[in-house]
Amino acid sequence: MVTSSQSAREVQIRGNVPYARQLASNDPRRSPKLKAMPIAPSRKNPFNQAAAIAIAGILGAVAIGFLVLRIADQAADGQLDLNIGDDKFFIGEYEALAEKIDDEDVFGGDPLLISGLGNDRDVYVQHIGDIPRDGWLVFAVRPDDAARECFVLWDREASEFKGNEACPDLRFPEDGEGLRQYPVEIIGDQVAATIAS
């Protein structure tokens, strides 16, 4: 409906876009350079966000604490073997080592003693048999509960290991049965032992 204050020109272009532009440009309250954009109020509450982060952090810390205590408990009970820092040591080429250990003139037919291998562990490297690739053993020079001064020595005549003066009653066969044994493998042409630290 047209009021008396509207001109005929306004009525003609009322349905067109230029009419809306014309009214906006005639409005003294509006600047053509600045257009106001409505800002929606934030629905996120900072307190709720902080509380959620705090709860997640507490639950995470409790879970980590539980896992650490569980692992420590299992390790203390002997249910878990923690092989942290296991090292593989390459001792030497198996044919040359077997020849030296078996030769009376080189090592006197005695097993090879390696001191301080893998976290200050002293070990014997023993070769038993006639096949250079087979028959390799690596074992500790003392029982696990013995003091450092105690170690066994190879007695060639008796073909056994006997305790030194710190533990003279100890006796072990030539394969070191009863002493801590370490895994041995042949990698390429090398004798390698894994010494747990």
C-alpha contacts under 8 A as a table, 3 or more apart, distances in Angstrom:
res1	aa1	res2	aa2	distance
2	V	6	Q	6.50
2	V	11	V	7.08
3	T	6	Q	5.63
4	S	7	S	7.60
6	Q	10	E	6.40
6	Q	11	V	7.14
7	S	10	E	5.38
7	S	11	V	6.61
8	A	11	V	5.12
8	A	12	Q	6.27
9	R	12	Q	5.15
9	R	13	I	6.57
10	E	13	I	5.51
10	E	14	R	5.76
10	E	19	Y	6.98
11	V	14	R	5.15
12	Q	15	G	7.69
13	I	16	N	5.21
13	I	17	V	7.90
13	I	18	P	7.03
13	I	19	Y	5.71
14	R	17	V	7.86
14	R	19	Y	5.38
14	R	20	A	7.79
15	G	19	Y	7.27
16	N	19	Y	5.81
16	N	20	A	7.52
17	V	20	A	5.42
17	V	21	R	6.52
18	P	21	R	5.02
18	P	22	Q	5.92
19	Y	22	Q	5.03
19	Y	23	L	6.23
20	A	23	L	5.19
20	A	24	A	6.18
21	R	24	A	5.07
21	R	25	S	6.03
22	Q	25	S	5.16
22	Q	26	N	6.09
23	L	26	N	5.07
23	L	27	D	6.23
24	A	27	D	5.27
24	A	30	R	7.05
25	S	28	P	7.65
25	S	30	R	7.39
25	S	31	S	7.89
25	S	32	P	6.91
27	D	30	R	5.77
28	P	31	S	7.38
30	R	34	L	7.66
30	R	35	K	7.90
31	S	34	L	5.50
31	S	35	K	7.34
32	P	35	K	7.15
42	S	45	N	7.82
44	K	48	N	7.73
44	K	49	Q	7.67
45	N	48	N	5.37
45	N	49	Q	6.53
46	P	49	Q	5.10
46	P	50	A	6.17
47	F	50	A	5.17
47	F	51	A	6.11
48	N	51	A	5.10
48	N	52	A	6.17
49	Q	52	A	5.20
49	Q	53	I	6.32
50	A	53	I	5.19
50	A	54	A	6.14
51	A	54	A	5.08
51	A	55	I	6.13
52	A	55	I	5.21
52	A	56	A	6.18
53	I	56	A	5.16
53	I	57	G	6.15
54	A	57	G	5.11
54	A	58	I	6.21
55	I	58	I	5.15
55	I	59	L	6.17
56	A	59	L	5.20
56	A	60	G	6.10
57	G	60	G	5.08
57	G	61	A	6.17
58	I	61	A	5.15
58	I	62	V	6.19
59	L	62	V	5.12
59	L	63	A	6.19
60	G	63	A	5.13
60	G	64	I	6.24
61	A	64	I	5.19
61	A	65	G	6.06
62	V	65	G	5.08
62	V	66	F	6.09
63	A	66	F	5.11
63	A	67	L	6.31
64	I	67	L	5.17
64	I	68	V	6.23
65	G	68	V	5.21
65	G	69	L	6.18
66	F	69	L	5.27
66	F	70	R	6.06
67	L	70	R	5.07
67	L	71	I	6.14
68	V	71	I	5.27
68	V	72	A	6.14
69	L	72	A	5.09
69	L	73	D	6.01
70	R	73	D	5.10
70	R	74	Q	6.22
71	I	74	Q	5.19
71	I	75	A	6.11
71	I	80	L	7.64
72	A	75	A	5.11
72	A	76	A	6.12
73	D	76	A	5.14
73	D	77	D	6.29
74	Q	77	D	5.13
74	Q	78	G	6.22
74	Q	79	Q	5.06
74	Q	80	L	5.42
75	A	78	G	5.12
75	A	79	Q	5.85
75	A	80	L	4.66
75	A	81	D	6.41
75	A	82	L	7.09
76	A	79	Q	7.61
76	A	80	L	7.97
77	D	80	L	7.64
78	G	81	D	6.80
83	N	86	D	5.91
83	N	196	A	6.51
83	N	197	S	7.44
84	I	196	A	7.82
84	I	197	S	7.11
85	G	196	A	6.99
85	G	197	S	5.92
86	D	194	T	6.61
86	D	195	I	6.01
86	D	196	A	4.56
86	D	197	S	5.70
87	D	118	G	6.77
87	D	194	T	5.51
87	D	195	I	5.58
87	D	196	A	6.52
87	D	197	S	7.49
88	K	192	A	6.40
88	K	193	A	5.54
88	K	194	T	4.29
88	K	195	I	6.38
89	F	118	G	8.00
89	F	192	A	5.37
89	F	193	A	5.27
89	F	194	T	6.21
89	F	195	I	7.34
90	F	190	Q	6.39
90	F	191	V	5.87
90	F	192	A	4.31
90	F	193	A	6.59
91	I	190	Q	6.96
91	I	191	V	5.50
91	I	192	A	5.76
91	I	193	A	7.41
92	G	96	A	7.72
92	G	97	L	6.50
92	G	190	Q	5.28
92	G	191	V	5.58
92	G	192	A	7.64
93	E	96	A	5.67
93	E	97	L	6.09
93	E	189	D	5.43
93	E	190	Q	4.35
93	E	191	V	6.10
94	Y	97	L	5.13
94	Y	98	A	5.89
94	Y	132	P	6.15
94	Y	133	R	6.13
94	Y	186	I	7.73
94	Y	189	D	6.05
94	Y	190	Q	5.57
94	Y	191	V	5.55
95	E	98	A	5.24
95	E	99	E	6.17
95	E	132	P	5.29
95	E	133	R	6.99
95	E	189	D	7.91
96	A	99	E	5.17
96	A	100	K	6.24
97	L	100	K	5.09
97	L	101	I	6.06
98	A	101	I	5.23
98	A	102	D	5.97
98	A	127	H	6.24
98	A	132	P	5.50
99	E	102	D	5.28
99	E	103	D	5.81
99	E	132	P	7.73
100	K	103	D	5.15
100	K	106	V	5.56
100	K	107	F	6.09
100	K	109	G	7.75
101	I	104	E	7.78
101	I	106	V	7.19
101	I	107	F	5.57
101	I	108	G	7.36
101	I	109	G	5.29
101	I	110	D	5.95
101	I	111	P	5.88
101	I	112	L	6.74
101	I	126	Q	7.63
101	I	127	H	6.97
102	D	107	F	7.53
102	D	108	G	7.59
102	D	109	G	4.74
102	D	110	D	7.35
102	D	127	H	7.68
103	D	106	V	5.56
103	D	107	F	6.46
103	D	108	G	6.24
103	D	109	G	5.40
104	E	107	F	6.10
104	E	108	G	3.80
104	E	109	G	4.64
104	E	110	D	7.95
105	D	108	G	5.36
105	D	109	G	7.71
106	V	109	G	7.51
107	F	110	D	5.50
107	F	111	P	7.48
107	F	112	L	7.51
109	G	156	R	7.68
110	D	154	W	6.74
110	D	156	R	7.06
111	P	124	Y	6.21
111	P	125	V	5.70
111	P	126	Q	4.81
111	P	127	H	7.12
111	P	154	W	7.47
112	L	124	Y	5.54
112	L	125	V	4.97
112	L	126	Q	6.49
113	L	122	D	7.40
113	L	123	V	5.96
113	L	124	Y	4.59
113	L	125	V	6.36
114	I	117	L	6.44
114	I	122	D	5.82
114	I	123	V	5.38
114	I	124	Y	6.15
114	I	125	V	7.43
115	S	120	D	7.22
115	S	121	R	6.71
115	S	122	D	4.34
115	S	123	V	6.44
116	G	119	N	6.55
116	G	120	D	3.82
116	G	121	R	4.86
116	G	122	D	5.09
116	G	123	V	7.97
117	L	120	D	5.58
117	L	121	R	5.07
117	L	122	D	5.86
117	L	123	V	7.05
117	L	195	I	7.63
118	G	121	R	5.62
118	G	195	I	5.72
118	G	196	A	7.13
118	G	197	S	6.10
119	N	197	S	5.65
121	R	140	A	7.23
122	D	140	A	6.03
122	D	141	V	5.89
123	V	138	V	6.44
123	V	139	F	5.35
123	V	140	A	4.41
123	V	141	V	5.24
124	Y	137	L	7.92
124	Y	138	V	5.58
124	Y	139	F	5.49
124	Y	140	A	6.29
124	Y	141	V	6.23
125	V	136	W	7.29
125	V	137	L	5.83
125	V	138	V	4.62
125	V	139	F	6.91
126	Q	135	G	7.97
126	Q	136	W	5.85
126	Q	137	L	5.03
126	Q	138	V	6.23
126	Q	175	D	7.22
127	H	132	P	7.92
127	H	134	D	7.90
127	H	135	G	5.37
127	H	136	W	4.71
127	H	137	L	6.32
128	I	134	D	7.92
128	I	135	G	4.87
128	I	136	W	6.58
128	I	137	L	7.99
128	I	175	D	7.64
129	G	132	P	7.69
129	G	134	D	7.43
129	G	135	G	5.88
131	I	134	D	5.53
131	I	135	G	7.28
132	P	135	G	7.45
133	R	136	W	7.76
133	R	186	I	7.36
136	W	184	V	6.79
136	W	191	V	7.91
137	L	175	D	7.00
137	L	181	Q	7.48
137	L	182	Y	7.56
137	L	183	P	7.90
137	L	184	V	6.50
138	V	181	Q	6.05
138	V	182	Y	5.49
138	V	183	P	7.24
138	V	184	V	6.70
138	V	193	A	6.96
139	F	176	G	6.37
139	F	179	L	6.26
139	F	180	R	5.43
139	F	181	Q	4.33
139	F	182	Y	5.69
140	A	143	P	7.12
140	A	179	L	5.83
140	A	180	R	5.29
140	A	181	Q	6.64
141	V	151	F	5.28
141	V	152	V	5.55
141	V	153	L	7.87
141	V	179	L	7.32
142	R	146	A	6.32
142	R	148	R	7.96
142	R	150	C	6.43
142	R	151	F	4.61
142	R	152	V	6.06
142	R	179	L	6.66
143	P	146	A	5.35
143	P	151	F	7.94
143	P	178	G	7.70
143	P	179	L	5.52
143	P	180	R	6.94
144	D	179	L	7.68
144	D	180	R	7.18
146	A	150	C	6.20
147	A	150	C	5.47
148	R	151	F	7.27
149	E	166	A	6.27
150	C	163	G	7.00
150	C	164	N	6.41
150	C	165	E	7.70
150	C	166	A	5.11
150	C	167	C	5.64
151	F	163	G	5.80
151	F	164	N	5.99
151	F	166	A	7.80
151	F	167	C	7.39
152	V	161	F	5.63
152	V	162	K	5.07
152	V	163	G	4.19
152	V	164	N	5.78
152	V	170	L	7.39
152	V	171	R	7.91
153	L	161	F	5.25
153	L	162	K	5.36
153	L	163	G	6.15
153	L	164	N	6.53
154	W	159	S	7.26
154	W	160	E	5.99
154	W	161	F	4.49
154	W	162	K	6.45
155	D	158	A	5.52
155	D	159	S	5.67
155	D	160	E	5.47
155	D	161	F	5.75
155	D	162	K	6.63
156	R	159	S	4.89
156	R	160	E	7.00
159	S	173	P	7.28
159	S	174	E	6.11
160	E	171	R	7.01
160	E	172	F	5.87
160	E	173	P	4.73
160	E	174	E	4.93
161	F	170	L	7.95
161	F	171	R	5.67
161	F	172	F	4.98
161	F	173	P	6.12
161	F	174	E	6.49
161	F	176	G	7.59
162	K	168	P	6.83
162	K	169	D	7.39
162	K	170	L	5.54
162	K	171	R	4.71
162	K	172	F	6.57
163	G	166	A	7.32
163	G	167	C	5.09
163	G	168	P	4.48
163	G	169	D	6.15
163	G	170	L	4.70
163	G	171	R	6.47
164	N	167	C	5.51
164	N	168	P	5.19
165	E	168	P	5.16
167	C	170	L	6.18
172	F	175	D	7.93
172	F	176	G	5.76
172	F	177	E	6.39
172	F	178	G	6.69
172	F	179	L	7.75
173	P	176	G	5.46
173	P	177	E	6.21
174	E	177	E	7.76
176	G	179	L	5.59
176	G	180	R	8.00
176	G	181	Q	7.60
177	E	180	R	7.91
177	E	181	Q	7.78
182	Y	193	A	6.53
182	Y	194	T	6.21
182	Y	195	I	6.13
182	Y	196	A	7.89
183	P	193	A	5.65
183	P	194	T	5.59
183	P	195	I	7.65
184	V	191	V	7.02
184	V	192	A	5.67
184	V	193	A	4.44
184	V	194	T	6.65
185	E	191	V	6.06
185	E	192	A	5.39
185	E	193	A	6.47
186	I	189	D	6.38
186	I	190	Q	5.51
186	I	191	V	4.81
186	I	192	A	6.02
187	I	190	Q	5.24
187	I	191	V	6.55
187	I	192	A	6.71
